[in-house]
Amino acid sequence: MPSSIRLPRNPVDAEDVRDRVNRALGAFMVERAALLSGISEQLGPVSDALRDFLLDGGKRLRPAFCYWGWRAAGGASDEPGIERAAAALELLQASALVHDDLMDRSDTRRGLPAVHRRFENLHRAGGWRGDREQYGASAAVLLGDLLLIWCDELFQRSGLPAAAVAAAKPAFDLMRTEVMLGQYLDVLEPVAGDSADDGAIDRARTVLHYKSAKYTIERPLQVGALLAGAAPGLVDALGGFGLPLGEAFQLRDDLLGVFGDPAVTGKPAGDDLREGKRTLLVAHAMRGLGRADAAHLDARLGTPGLTAGEIAELRDLITLSGAPDLVEARIDALLTEALDALDAAPIADGPTRGVLRALADAATVRKY
């Protein structure tokens, strides 16, 4: 086995992982579309919406980390079962995004209407009875739940040996529990938390860990490794790499949510401010501003109708607070911690360490 691998511009594409996962998802959705059409022709819009949401975009970071966790434990590069198991993580991600967009009242995802908006539009175009917003919300809840069911189904039916799936299933289940509880804490903070108290930063980090960091990198790596029969030492070492890297990934996402280019993020500029996300960036801003400016930022966060000028004003306050510099410094420290853990990890496969380093860059610098 070669000790190095020629990396493509985007390391998610190393060993064609993105294409392989996309093919697995495509094949699964063809099968699911046949099931839905057999139940009722009225489910055509459901099938179309889920296919479009799954196959039109997505970075595929979680499947990539799952695949390279598998390789880190000595899993074969040409095993089709790992492609399907990794693809199951993308169904979980899609489920979380459908629900997240509904809870945040987001209009778009990846430059297209969010699922609840898509079904509102379907209701409007059909001239149907009743409340179209309620219909869109109901459809999004059900479709998100359906994706969650399907992620378990695809994982269980990956084609990998039953013993391997059983070994990884507890970590897979824990990951799903963690992300749901992280989502709840994220919903709780804007309504019950005090942005000015001493616990705001700790609470923001807890949300960050459970809603994103663990489920984006740490658990996918560990699930992949466990599928390949990893020893506990490697599983723990991958956690030491994955958790700080996952935190750095989400901190970068928080910066993009406030300062990002919509052409890159696929969401309107400053959308996190309109949605009132109480991120670590916001917690640091509250602490770094004077009382009047902090109160103004706190009062305006979560206002859906913020204009472009008001978004710019809030951005200026956050910049004035010094919070972006603190977050950038934290990202650098976390990346160093993650790469040190990676260097010490007992990884079996030669190319894997280099690909994981490149994925760490892709997750934190976000050039791709």
C-alpha positions in Angstrom: 0.0 0.0 0.0 1.5 3.4 -0.9 2.7 5.6 1.9 1.3 8.8 0.3 -1.5 9.9 -2.0 -1.8 12.6 -4.5 -4.4 15.0 -3.0 -7.0 16.7 -5.2 -7.7 20.4 -4.6 -10.5 19.4 -2.2 -9.4 16.5 0.1 -13.0 15.3 0.3 -12.4 14.1 -3.2 -9.4 12.0 -2.2 -9.9 8.4 -3.5 -13.2 9.7 -5.1 -14.9 9.6 -1.7 -17.4 12.3 -2.6 -18.4 10.7 -5.9 -18.6 7.3 -4.2 -20.9 8.6 -1.5 -23.0 10.5 -4.1 -23.5 7.3 -6.1 -24.5 5.4 -2.9 -27.0 8.2 -2.1 -28.3 8.2 -5.6 -28.8 4.5 -5.7 -30.6 4.6 -2.3 -32.9 7.4 -3.5 -33.8 5.6 -6.6 -34.9 2.7 -4.4 -36.8 5.0 -2.0 -38.5 6.8 -4.9 -39.9 3.5 -6.1 -41.2 2.8 -2.6 -42.9 6.2 -2.4 -44.4 6.0 -5.8 -45.8 2.6 -4.9 -47.5 4.0 -1.9 -49.1 7.0 -3.7 -48.5 9.2 -6.7 -49.1 12.2 -4.4 -45.7 11.5 -2.8 -43.9 12.6 -6.0 -43.1 16.1 -4.5 -41.7 14.4 -1.4 -39.4 12.2 -3.5 -38.3 15.1 -5.6 -37.6 17.4 -2.6 -35.6 14.8 -0.8 -33.6 13.8 -3.9 -32.8 17.5 -4.7 -31.9 18.2 -1.1 -29.5 15.2 -0.8 -27.9 15.3 -4.2 -27.7 19.0 -5.2 -24.9 20.2 -3.0 -23.3 19.4 0.4 -19.7 19.3 1.4 -19.8 15.6 2.4 -17.4 16.3 5.2 -19.0 13.8 7.6 -18.9 10.9 5.1 -15.3 11.8 4.3 -14.3 11.7 8.0 -16.1 8.4 8.4 -14.3 6.9 5.4 -10.9 8.0 6.6 -11.6 6.8 10.1 -12.2 3.4 8.5 -8.9 3.7 6.6 -7.1 4.8 9.8 -8.1 1.4 11.4 -6.9 -0.5 8.3 -10.2 -0.8 6.4 -9.9 -1.6 2.7 -10.1 1.3 0.2 -12.3 -0.6 -2.2 -15.0 -1.9 0.2 -18.4 -0.6 -1.1 -20.0 -1.2 2.3 -18.1 1.7 3.8 -19.5 4.0 1.1 -23.0 3.2 2.1 -22.3 3.4 5.8 -20.7 6.8 5.3 -23.6 7.9 3.1 -25.9 7.3 6.0 -24.3 10.2 7.8 -25.3 12.5 5.0 -28.9 11.4 5.5 -28.5 12.3 9.2 -27.1 15.7 8.2 -30.0 16.3 5.8 -32.5 15.5 8.6 -30.8 17.9 10.9 -30.7 20.7 8.3 -34.4 20.3 7.3 -35.4 20.6 11.0 -32.8 23.4 11.7 -34.0 25.5 8.8 -37.6 25.2 10.1 -36.6 26.1 13.6 -34.6 29.0 12.4 -37.2 30.1 9.9 -34.6 30.1 7.2 -35.7 30.9 3.7 -32.9 29.2 1.8 -30.4 26.4 2.0 -27.5 26.0 -0.5 -29.0 28.8 -2.5 -32.4 27.1 -2.9 -35.6 27.3 -0.9 -35.5 25.6 2.4 -37.7 22.5 2.5 -40.5 24.1 4.5 -40.5 27.0 2.1 -40.6 24.6 -0.9 -43.7 23.0 0.4 -45.3 26.4 1.3 -44.7 27.3 -2.4 -46.3 24.0 -3.5 -49.3 24.8 -1.4 -49.5 28.3 -2.9 -49.1 27.1 -6.5 -51.8 24.5 -6.0 -54.3 27.0 -4.5 -54.9 24.6 -1.7 -57.0 25.2 1.5 -55.7 26.1 4.9 -52.5 27.7 6.2 -49.7 27.3 3.8 -47.0 28.1 6.4 -48.4 25.4 8.7 -48.5 22.9 5.8 -44.8 23.7 5.0 -43.8 23.3 8.6 -45.7 20.0 8.9 -44.1 18.7 5.7 -40.6 19.6 6.9 -41.1 17.9 10.3 -42.2 14.7 8.5 -39.5 14.8 5.9 -36.8 15.4 8.4 -38.1 12.5 10.5 -38.2 10.3 7.3 -34.5 11.1 6.6 -33.6 10.2 10.2 -35.3 6.8 9.7 -33.6 6.3 6.4 -30.1 7.1 7.9 -30.5 4.2 10.3 -31.8 1.9 7.5 -28.9 2.7 5.2 -26.4 2.2 8.0 -27.8 -1.2 9.0 -28.0 -2.3 5.3 -24.6 -1.1 4.3 -23.4 -4.6 3.4 -20.7 -4.6 6.0 -20.5 -7.6 8.3 -23.2 -7.6 11.0 -20.5 -7.8 13.7 -18.8 -4.7 12.4 -22.1 -2.8 12.2 -23.0 -3.9 15.7 -19.6 -2.7 17.0 -20.1 0.8 15.5 -23.8 1.2 16.2 -23.5 2.5 19.8 -21.3 5.4 18.6 -23.7 6.0 15.7 -26.6 6.1 18.1 -24.8 8.3 20.6 -24.0 10.7 17.8 -27.7 11.1 16.9 -28.6 11.6 20.5 -25.9 14.2 21.0 -26.9 16.3 18.0 -30.6 16.3 19.0 -29.8 17.4 22.5 -27.4 20.0 21.1 -30.2 21.3 18.9 -32.5 21.6 21.9 -29.9 23.6 23.9 -29.4 25.8 20.9 -33.2 26.5 20.9 -33.2 27.1 24.6 -30.4 29.6 24.9 -32.1 32.6 23.0 -35.2 32.3 25.1 -33.8 31.4 28.6 -30.2 32.3 28.6 -28.7 35.6 29.8 -26.0 36.7 27.3 -24.4 38.9 29.9 -23.9 36.4 32.6 -20.7 34.5 33.3 -22.0 31.2 32.1 -22.9 32.4 28.5 -19.5 31.4 27.1 -19.6 27.9 28.7 -23.1 27.3 27.5 -22.2 28.4 24.0 -19.3 25.9 24.0 -21.6 23.2 25.2 -24.0 23.8 22.3 -21.1 24.0 19.9 -19.7 20.6 21.1 -23.0 18.7 21.0 -24.8 20.3 18.1 -21.8 20.4 15.7 -18.3 19.4 16.8 -18.9 15.9 17.9 -21.3 15.1 15.2 -19.3 16.7 12.3 -15.9 15.1 12.9 -15.3 13.2 16.1 -18.1 10.7 15.9 -17.9 10.1 12.1 -14.2 9.3 12.5 -14.9 6.9 15.4 -17.8 5.3 13.7 -15.7 4.6 10.6 -12.8 3.2 12.7 -15.2 1.0 14.7 -16.6 -0.4 11.5 -13.1 -1.5 10.6 -12.5 -3.1 14.0 -10.4 -0.4 15.7 -8.9 -0.9 19.1 -10.0 1.4 21.9 -6.7 3.3 21.8 -7.2 4.4 18.2 -10.8 5.3 18.8 -9.7 7.5 21.7 -6.9 9.0 19.6 -9.3 9.9 16.8 -11.5 11.6 19.4 -8.5 13.6 20.5 -8.1 14.8 17.0 -11.8 15.1 16.0 -13.3 17.0 18.9 -11.0 20.1 18.8 -11.1 20.0 15.0 -14.9 19.9 15.2 -15.0 22.9 17.5 -12.7 24.8 15.2 -15.0 23.9 12.2 -18.0 25.3 14.0 -16.3 28.4 15.1 -15.3 29.0 11.4 -19.0 28.4 10.5 -20.1 31.0 13.1 -17.8 33.6 11.6 -19.2 32.8 8.1 -22.7 33.0 9.5 -22.1 36.7 10.4 -19.4 37.8 7.9 -19.6 35.2 5.1 -20.3 35.8 1.4 -23.7 34.4 0.4 -22.2 33.1 -2.8 -20.0 30.8 -0.6 -22.4 30.0 2.3 -25.6 29.6 0.2 -27.5 31.7 2.8 -28.3 35.4 3.0 -25.6 37.7 4.5 -25.8 37.9 8.3 -28.5 35.2 8.5 -27.2 34.0 11.9 -27.9 37.5 13.2 -31.5 37.4 11.9 -31.9 34.0 13.5 -30.5 35.1 16.8 -27.9 32.4 17.1 -26.2 32.7 20.5 -22.8 31.5 19.4 -19.4 31.7 21.1 -18.7 34.7 18.7 -21.8 36.5 20.1 -20.9 35.5 23.7 -17.5 37.0 23.3 -19.0 40.1 21.7 -21.3 40.7 24.6 -18.4 40.5 27.0 -16.2 42.8 25.0 -18.7 45.6 24.3 -19.8 48.4 26.6 -23.1 48.1 28.4 -25.1 50.2 25.9 -23.6 48.5 22.8 -24.1 45.0 24.3 -27.7 45.8 25.1 -28.3 47.0 21.6 -26.7 43.9 20.1 -28.7 41.7 22.4 -32.0 43.5 21.6 -31.5 43.3 17.8 -30.4 39.7 17.6 -33.1 37.4 16.3 -35.0 40.1 14.5 -36.1 38.5 11.2 -36.5 41.8 9.4 -33.0 43.1 9.9 -32.1 45.3 6.9 -28.7 45.2 5.2 -27.8 48.4 6.9 -28.8 47.0 10.3 -26.8 43.8 9.6 -23.8 46.0 8.8 -24.2 47.9 12.1 -24.3 44.7 14.1 -21.3 43.4 12.3 -19.4 46.6 13.2 -20.3 46.1 16.8 -19.1 42.5 16.9 -15.8 43.6 15.2 -15.4 46.5 17.7 -15.8 44.0 20.6 -12.7 42.1 19.5 -14.7 38.8 19.3 -13.7 37.8 15.8 -10.0 38.0 16.7 -10.6 35.9 19.8 -12.5 33.3 17.7 -9.7 33.3 15.1 -7.1 32.7 17.8 -9.2 29.9 19.3 -9.5 28.3 15.9 -5.7 28.4 15.5 -5.2 26.9 19.0 -7.7 24.1 18.4 -6.2 23.3 15.0 -2.8 22.9 16.6 -4.3 20.7 19.3 -6.0 18.5 16.8 -2.9 18.1 14.5 -0.7 17.2 17.5 -3.2 14.5 18.4 -3.3 13.3 14.8 0.5 13.1 14.8 0.5 10.9 17.9 -2.4 8.6 16.8 -1.6 5.0 16.0 -3.0 5.1 12.4 -2.6 1.9 10.4 -2.8 3.2 6.9 0.0 5.4 5.4 -1.9 7.9 3.3 -4.6 8.5 5.9 -2.7 10.8 8.1 -1.9 13.2 5.2 -5.5 13.2 4.0 -6.8 13.9 7.6 -4.4 16.9 7.8 -5.7 18.2 4.5 -9.3 17.7 5.7 -8.5 19.6 8.9 -7.4 22.5 6.7 -10.5 22.3 4.6 -12.8 22.2 7.7 -11.2 25.3 9.4 -9.8 27.5 6.6 -12.8 26.7 4.4 -11.2 27.4 1.0 -13.4 25.0 -0.8 
